[in-house]
Amino acid sequence: MNAGLARPVVYLTGSLGDTLAAVPALWTLRRACPDRLLVLLANRQEGRARVGVADILTGSGVADSFVFYRSHEGPGHLLAKWRGRMELALLLRTLRPDPLVYLIRGDRRQPRVRRDLAFFRLVGVRKIIGMRGMPGIPPERRGAPVLLPRQADQYLIRLAAEGILTPPPGEGRFDIALGPSDFAEAEAWRRKLAPDNGRPWVAFGPGSKMPAKVWPASRFAEVGMRLIREFDIQPVVFGGAEDEAVGRQLLEQWGRGYLAAGRLSVRAAAASLTSCRFYVGNDTGTMHLAASAGIPCVAIFSARDYPGLWDPYGPGHTVLRHDPPCARCGLQVCPLPGHPCLAAISVETVWTACREIFKRQHGMAAGAV
C-alpha cells in the first residue's frame, strides 16, 4: 500500500483516445493502492456524442467509481462552462481528494496548468500530483517537429516524478480487462453475420471526427482489395456511428466484409478486435482501442500534431507519417489543396506495411509472399 495515496481521485478529461492513453497510468495507480477506493473524476461533454470514460472502463477494475461533471468545449456556452466549473468545485469539495491525480495531456500550455492549479487550491484541494514532468509546448524550431514521448508514457513519467513505481516506457499495462459480457456481446453480433469461410479478419478504421486526420476512402478501398486478392482476408470496418456511411461504401467496393462501426459498445468492439490479425486506419480512438486489444496497428497519421505523442501503445505497430513544412498546424480541417501530409502517404506504402505484418505473423521469409 502506498501511504501517500490515502484517498486518490484521478482527474481525467477527453474521449476514447484520451482515456485509453491514461490506462497504463491508471493500472499503475491501481497497483500502488490496491486497498484504496480509487475514484475517477471526468467530464461529460454536453451536446456531443462521445464515448465516455465509464463506457470504456466500467467492468475493468481499474477504478472503483466514476464521477462526472458537465462540460462544454470550444467557444461560446459561457454560462454552461461556468455551471460545469461550479459542479466540478462542488464535487471536489465532496470527494476531498488526497491526492488529486492530474492526468491531463502533457502538452497543455503552462498558463492553463497554472489556472487549473489555482482552481484546485481555491476549492480546497491540498495535495496534487501529476503536474511535475509535463513537457508543455516544445519550442518551435526549423526542420522536423520535436518528437515527443507517447502520451501514455508521459503520464507514467509524471507518476514516477512523485515517487510512484512505474513500468519502463512502452511496457505499461494497456488492456481494459475485457470480461465475459464484452465477449458475449461481440459473439452475439458475430452470429448475425454471414459466414466468413475461415478467412482472416483485418480491422479497418477509415473514419475520424477530425477531417484533417482522414486518409482518402478510395485509398482504403485499394488497400483492402489488394489484401483480399493476396491473402483472401475478411475486412471488418470499425468506428462510431458516424463511420457507417464510409464503411458501407467500402464493403460495397470490396464485395465482402462486415460493418462493426456503430453496431457495438466500445468494450464489445474491443472484444471483436481481438479476433482481427491487425488494424489499418487513421489516427483515432479506434486505433488506440485496437492497440489495447493487443493487435498490431498500421497507423496512418496526419502531421497536425507532434510526432510520437499519439502513437499506438506497445510493440509491433507501424506508424506512417509525412511532415511537410506545415506540420504541427493543430488544425482540425486542412485548408491546403490536396492535404499534403496525408496525400504523401501512398497506397503502396500502406500496403507494404500490411504485407510485412502478414509476413511476421506467418514467419514468412522475405520475398516469399
N, C-alpha and C positions, 0 to 999 in steps of 0.2 A: 504494500500500500504506500502511496506517495503522500506524506504528511502535508505537502504544500498544496494538495488538491482536495481541500476539505468539502467544498460544495461547488463543483465545477459546472459552469454554464458556458456552452460554446455558442458564440455569436457568428452566424454564417448567413450570407445573403446570396441570391442568384438563382440560377435554374439548374438544368440537368448537368451540364458540363462543369459548372462551378461547384456543385455538390460532390460530384464524383472526384474532382481534383482534391477535395478535402478528405476523402475516405482514408488514405494512409495515415493522416494525422489523427483522424477520429479513432481508428483502431489502436494507434499508439497511446492515445489518452485512455481508451478502454482498458488497455493492458496496464497502464500506470496506476489506475484507480479501480480495480475490479470490484471493490466492495462499496464504492460510492455511487450515488444516484447521479447519472450523467444526463444533463438536460441540454437539448439543442434548441436554441432560440433563433428563429429565422423569419424572414419577411415573406408575406404573401402578396404578390403583385396584383393589384386590382385592375380590372379591365384588360388583362392579358391571359390567354390560355397557355399557361406554362406548367411544365412538370414541377411539382413541389418537392421539397425535401422529404416530407413524410411519404410521398408516393414512391420514392427511391429507397428509403432506408427503413421503413416500418417492417418489422419482422427480421431485420438483420442482426439485432442485438447490439449494434454499435452505439446506440443511445437508449436511455430508459424512457424518455418522454420528449415530446415535441411541443413547443410553444410558439405561437405566431403573432405577429403584429402586421397590420395593413400598411402597404407602401405604394407609392406612385413613382414611377421612373420618368425621366425626361422633363421637358419644360411644361409649365402650366400646373394646374391642380395644386396651387399653393395651399389652400385651406386643407385639402386632403393630406398633403405632405405634413402639415403641422399636426393634424389629427393622428397620423401614423407615428410621429415622434412622441406625442403625448402617450400613446398606447405603449410604445417601447419604454418610455420612462416609468410608467406605472408597473409594467412587467418586471423591469429591473429592480424596482423597489420591493416588489413582492418576492422575487426569486432570491434576492440578496446573494449574488454570486460570490464565491470565494474559491478560486478566482473567476473572472470573466476571461474566456479564451477567445482571442480576437483572430478569427480565421477569415480575413478579408484579403482579396488578391494583393499580391506583393508589390505590384507596380502602381498602386494608388499614389496619387500626388500627396506629398507630405502635409500641405495645408489641410487636406481632408482628414488625414490621420490625426493631426493635432486637434481638429474640430471634433472628431469622434472622441478623442481622449478627454477633452474639456467637457463634452456632454456626459460621458460616463461618470466623471468626477462630480459633476453637478447633481446627478441623480443618486449619488451616494455609493458608487462602486469604488472600493478602496484598492483592490488588487486586480491588475490586468496583466495578462501575459499574451505573447504573440505579436507584440509591436516591435520588439527588437529583432534586427536582422532582415527587415524588409528592404528590398533593393531599391524601391522607389522608381522614378523615371530615369533611366540611364541618360547621360549627356549625349547630345547629338554629335555625330562625327561623320566625316566623309567615308565613303566606301560602304561595305556591308554593314547592316544593322547589328547592334550588340546582341550576342547570343545569351539568352537568359536561361537559368535552370528551369526545369519544368515547375509549373505552379504547385503540383503535389509535393515536390521535393523542397520547394521554398517553405511550405508550411512545416515540414519536418525540421528544416534548418532553424526556423523560428522557435519551435518547441525545444530543440537542443540548446538554444541560447538561454533557455530558462532552466537548464539542468535536467530536463526530461530525457531519458534514454530513448534514442530513436534508431531506426534501421538505416543502413547506408543509402545513398541516393539511388533511386530506381528499384529498391528492394523492399519497399513498404508493402503491407497487405492492401490489395486494391479491390478485392471482390466485395460484393454486397450480400454475401451469405444467403444465397438463394435457397428456398425451402421447398417442401413437398407441394404446397399450394401454388407456388410460382410455376413449377414444372407441370402440375396438373392443368393449370390454365393453358400453358403452351401446348400440352398434349391434346387438350380438347379442341383447340384451334386447328392443330395439325390433322386431327381425324376428319375434319370437314373438307380437307384439300384433296385434289386429285392425286393419284399415286405419283411418286417421283421416280419409280422404276429403278431405285437404287442409285440414282445419280447423287454425286456430292453437292451439298448446298454451299453456295457462296453468297455472302451478305453484301448488298449494295446500299449505299447511303447517298442518293443523288440530290437531296434537298438541304435546305438551311433556311432559318428565319432571316438570315442576313444575306441579301443578294450578292454582296461582294465576295462571299465565300463559295459561290455556286459554280462549279465546273460545268461546261455545257452538257445538256442531256444527250445531245447527239453523240458526244464522245463516250459517255457511259454506255450508250447503245452499242457502239462499235466494240468497246472492250468486252461487253457481255457476249456479243456474237462471236468474237474470237475465242473466248473461254468455252462457249458452247461447242464450237467446231473442234477445238483442240482437246478439250477434257470432258466434254459431254456433261457440263455442270447443270445444276438446277438453281437459277438465280432467285434470290429472295430479297425483296425491297423493303427496307426498314425505315422508320422515321415517324413523324407525327401525322395527324390527320391532314395537315396542310401539304403533305408529300404524296397523298393518294393519287392526285392527278398525274404527276410525273411518273409515279410507279405504274399506273395503268398504261401510260404511253409506252414505257419501256417493255412491259410484258407483252404488249401487242406486237412490238417490233421484234422481240425475241421469239415469240411464238410458244413460250413456255415460262414457267416460274410462278412464284407466289407473291402476294401482296400482304405484307405484315404491317405496313405503315397505317397507323390509325386503328388497327384491329386488336391490339394487345395492350395491357397495362405495361408500365415501364419494366417491372420486375419479370413479367412473363416474356416480354421482348428479350430481356437479358437471358432468360432460360432458353428461348428459341435460338439465340445467337450462339449458345454453346454447341448447337448441332451443326454450325457452319464451319467450313475449313478456314475461312478468313473473311475480313471485311475490306471492301474497296469503296471509298467515298470521300465526301467532303469533311472538312474540319467542323464537326458538330457534336452535340451531346451524344448522338447515336454512335459516333466514333469512339468516344470515351466509354460508352456502355459496352461496346464490343471488346474493348481492351479489358474492362472489368470482368467480362465473361471468359477471358483467357484465350481469345483467338487473336492471331496477328492481324495488323491493320496495314493496308496500303492507303495512306492518308494524304489527300490532295489539299494542299494549303495555299490560300492566297497569301499575299505579303502585307496584309493590312496591319498585322500585329508583330510583336517581337518574335524572331525565330527562337524556337526551343520552348517558349512559355507554355504553349498548349499542346505540345507533342503528346501522343498517346503514351500512357504509362506502362512500364515494364519492358522486357526484351522482345526482340523478334519483329518489331514494326519497321516499316519503310515510310519515311516522310519525304514527300515530293514538294519542293518549293522553289520558286524563282524570284529573285529580288531585283526588280528594276529600280531606276533612280527614285521612283515614287514610293518605294517600300516604307512601311511603318506609317501609312497615311491615317490609319484609325477610322477610315470611313466605312459606313455600312452599305453604301451603294457606290460603285466605282464610276466616276464621271468621265473616264477616258475611253475613247473609242477602242473597242476590241478587248478591253480588260486585260492589259499586257501581262500582269503577273500570272494569271491563270491560263491565258492563251499560250504562254510559253511552255506549259506542261502538256506534252503531246500524248496522243493515244498510244503511240509506240512506247513511250516512257512508262506509262501506267501498265500497259500490257506486259512489258518486260518484268516489272516488279511483281505482278501477279504470277507470272510464269516461274519466277525464281522461288516464290513461296511453294508452289506445287512441287518443284524440284526438291526443295528442302524436305517437305513433308513425305515425299516418296523415296528419299535417299537416292535420287537420280544423279548420274554423272553428268557433268557439264556437256551440253550438246546432245543429250540423249532424247530430249523432247522435240 
